[in-house]
Amino acid sequence: MSGLHWVKSSFSDEGGNNCVEIAPTHTGIALRESDTPAEILLTDRGTLASLIRGVKAEPRP
């Protein structure tokens, strides 16, 4: 998926090797890990929003 404008999460480390990146597409959202940029997960905005809400709601160790 060339031509996408990838943005790193503000929670990613500054070394650049442990980053979640996100990019808008014509049909939704693309997600990838910076260390494996060829592996891209496609989703829609509603599903991503549900995932984020779920992660925020779970207690952390």
Residue frames as a rotation matrix with the C-alpha (Angstrom) as fourth column:
MET 1
0.582 0.813 0.000 0.00
0.813 -0.582 0.000 0.00
0.000 0.000 -1.000 0.00
SER 2
-0.580 -0.815 0.011 2.14
0.813 -0.578 0.069 2.79
-0.050 0.049 0.998 -1.23
GLY 3
-0.527 0.305 0.793 1.13
0.236 -0.845 0.481 6.40
0.817 0.440 0.373 -1.07
LEU 4
0.561 0.726 -0.397 -0.34
0.593 -0.018 0.805 6.24
0.578 -0.687 -0.440 2.42
HIS 5
-0.024 -0.505 0.863 0.57
-0.434 -0.772 -0.464 8.88
0.900 -0.386 -0.201 5.02
TRP 6
0.243 0.036 -0.969 1.69
0.615 0.767 0.183 6.79
0.750 -0.640 0.164 8.01
VAL 7
0.185 -0.118 0.976 1.65
-0.632 -0.775 0.027 8.34
0.753 -0.621 -0.218 11.50
LYS 8
-0.553 -0.459 -0.696 3.31
0.249 0.705 -0.664 6.84
0.795 -0.540 -0.275 14.59
SER 9
0.586 0.708 -0.395 1.49
0.541 0.021 0.841 6.46
0.603 -0.706 -0.370 17.85
SER 10
0.335 -0.432 0.838 2.56
-0.563 -0.804 -0.190 8.98
0.756 -0.408 -0.512 20.49
PHE 11
0.742 -0.021 0.670 3.00
-0.598 0.430 0.676 5.99
-0.302 -0.903 0.307 22.84
SER 12
0.880 -0.465 -0.094 5.64
0.317 0.724 -0.612 4.35
0.353 0.509 0.785 20.60
ASP 13
0.458 -0.786 -0.416 9.25
0.568 -0.101 0.817 4.31
-0.684 -0.610 0.400 21.70
GLU 14
0.704 -0.193 -0.683 11.56
-0.418 -0.890 -0.180 6.91
-0.574 0.413 -0.707 20.23
GLY 15
-0.311 -0.890 0.333 14.00
-0.222 0.409 0.885 4.34
-0.924 0.201 -0.324 18.84
GLY 16
-0.141 0.347 -0.927 11.68
-0.962 -0.270 0.045 3.73
-0.235 0.898 0.371 15.92
ASN 17
-0.769 -0.233 -0.596 11.73
-0.441 0.867 0.230 -0.07
0.463 0.440 -0.769 16.12
ASN 18
-0.782 0.541 -0.311 8.72
0.620 0.621 -0.480 -0.61
-0.067 -0.567 -0.821 18.37
CYS 19
-0.806 0.425 -0.412 6.06
-0.367 -0.905 -0.215 1.58
-0.464 -0.023 0.886 16.81
VAL 20
-0.151 0.843 0.517 2.44
0.795 0.414 -0.443 1.22
-0.588 0.344 -0.732 15.82
GLU 21
-0.921 -0.135 -0.366 1.67
-0.105 -0.818 0.565 3.25
-0.376 0.559 0.739 12.70
ILE 22
-0.059 0.975 0.216 -1.73
0.619 0.205 -0.758 4.21
-0.783 0.089 -0.615 11.33
ALA 23
-0.949 -0.197 -0.245 -2.86
-0.066 -0.638 0.768 5.66
-0.307 0.745 0.592 8.00
PRO 24
0.036 0.994 -0.106 -6.25
-0.358 -0.086 -0.930 6.62
-0.933 0.072 0.353 6.60
THR 25
-0.877 -0.183 0.444 -7.36
0.323 0.460 0.827 4.82
-0.356 0.869 -0.345 3.41
HIS 26
-0.771 0.633 -0.076 -10.26
-0.470 -0.484 0.739 5.41
0.431 0.605 0.670 1.03
THR 27
0.039 0.834 -0.551 -12.27
-0.100 0.552 0.828 2.70
0.994 0.023 0.105 2.79
GLY 28
0.896 0.307 -0.320 -11.07
0.259 0.224 0.939 2.90
0.360 -0.925 0.121 6.41
ILE 29
0.635 -0.685 0.357 -7.86
-0.754 -0.448 0.481 2.62
-0.170 -0.574 -0.801 8.40
ALA 30
0.582 -0.573 -0.578 -4.55
0.066 0.741 -0.668 0.80
0.811 0.350 0.469 7.84
LEU 31
0.784 -0.367 0.501 -2.39
-0.580 -0.146 0.801 -0.33
-0.221 -0.919 -0.327 10.79
ARG 32
0.649 -0.616 -0.447 1.14
0.139 0.674 -0.726 -1.74
0.748 0.409 0.523 10.83
GLU 33
0.761 -0.581 -0.289 4.18
0.375 0.031 0.926 -2.37
-0.529 -0.813 0.241 13.04
SER 34
0.715 -0.513 -0.475 7.19
-0.654 -0.730 -0.196 -0.26
-0.246 0.451 -0.858 12.06
ASP 35
-0.286 -0.902 0.324 9.50
-0.677 0.429 0.598 -3.30
-0.679 -0.048 -0.733 12.16
THR 36
-0.639 0.142 0.756 7.27
0.517 0.806 0.286 -5.25
-0.569 0.574 -0.589 9.71
PRO 37
-0.517 0.427 -0.742 5.89
-0.419 -0.882 -0.215 -2.54
-0.746 0.200 0.635 7.39
ALA 38
-0.832 0.206 -0.515 4.78
-0.448 0.298 0.843 -5.00
0.327 0.932 -0.155 4.69
GLU 39
-0.638 0.632 -0.439 2.25
0.709 0.705 -0.016 -6.59
0.299 -0.322 -0.898 7.08
ILE 40
-0.896 0.369 0.248 -0.77
-0.382 -0.924 -0.002 -4.28
0.229 -0.097 0.969 7.06
LEU 41
-0.630 0.764 -0.142 -4.07
0.721 0.507 -0.472 -4.72
-0.289 -0.400 -0.870 8.88
LEU 42
-0.822 0.441 0.359 -7.09
-0.102 -0.736 0.669 -3.04
0.559 0.514 0.650 7.29
THR 43
-0.530 0.697 -0.482 -10.12
0.824 0.289 -0.488 -2.09
-0.201 -0.656 -0.728 9.36
ASP 44
0.051 0.588 0.808 -12.88
0.534 -0.699 0.475 0.48
0.844 0.407 -0.350 9.51
ARG 45
-0.497 -0.291 0.817 -13.13
-0.325 -0.811 -0.487 3.44
0.804 -0.508 0.308 11.87
GLY 46
0.428 0.773 0.468 -15.87
-0.765 0.035 0.643 1.92
0.480 -0.633 0.607 14.02
THR 47
0.819 -0.178 -0.546 -13.99
0.287 0.950 0.120 -1.33
0.498 -0.255 0.829 14.61
LEU 48
-0.258 -0.964 0.061 -10.78
0.488 -0.184 -0.853 0.51
0.834 -0.191 0.519 15.48
ALA 49
-0.276 0.235 0.932 -12.69
-0.640 -0.768 0.004 2.78
0.717 -0.596 0.363 17.88
SER 50
0.799 0.601 0.005 -14.18
-0.436 0.574 0.693 -0.31
0.413 -0.556 0.721 19.58
LEU 51
0.435 -0.736 -0.519 -10.72
0.614 0.664 -0.427 -1.86
0.659 -0.133 0.741 19.93
ILE 52
-0.511 -0.662 0.548 -9.31
0.089 -0.675 -0.733 1.31
0.855 -0.326 0.403 21.48
ARG 53
0.144 0.646 0.750 -12.23
-0.809 -0.359 0.465 1.57
0.569 -0.674 0.471 23.93
GLY 54
0.896 0.215 -0.389 -11.73
-0.032 0.904 0.427 -2.06
0.443 -0.370 0.817 24.93
VAL 55
0.043 -0.965 -0.258 -8.00
0.640 0.225 -0.734 -1.66
0.767 -0.133 0.628 25.47
LYS 56
-0.515 -0.212 0.831 -8.54
-0.312 -0.856 -0.412 1.45
0.799 -0.472 0.374 27.57
ALA 57
0.413 0.804 0.427 -11.21
-0.741 0.024 0.671 -0.27
0.530 -0.594 0.606 29.68
GLU 58
0.667 -0.204 -0.717 -9.04
0.327 0.944 0.035 -3.29
0.670 -0.257 0.697 30.58
PRO 59
0.897 -0.414 0.154 -7.05
-0.328 -0.390 0.861 -2.98
-0.296 -0.823 -0.485 33.80
ARG 60
0.491 -0.814 -0.310 -3.29
-0.338 0.150 -0.929 -3.09
0.803 0.561 -0.202 33.26
PRO 61
0.636 -0.305 -0.709 -0.86
0.669 0.675 0.310 -5.10
0.384 -0.671 0.634 35.38
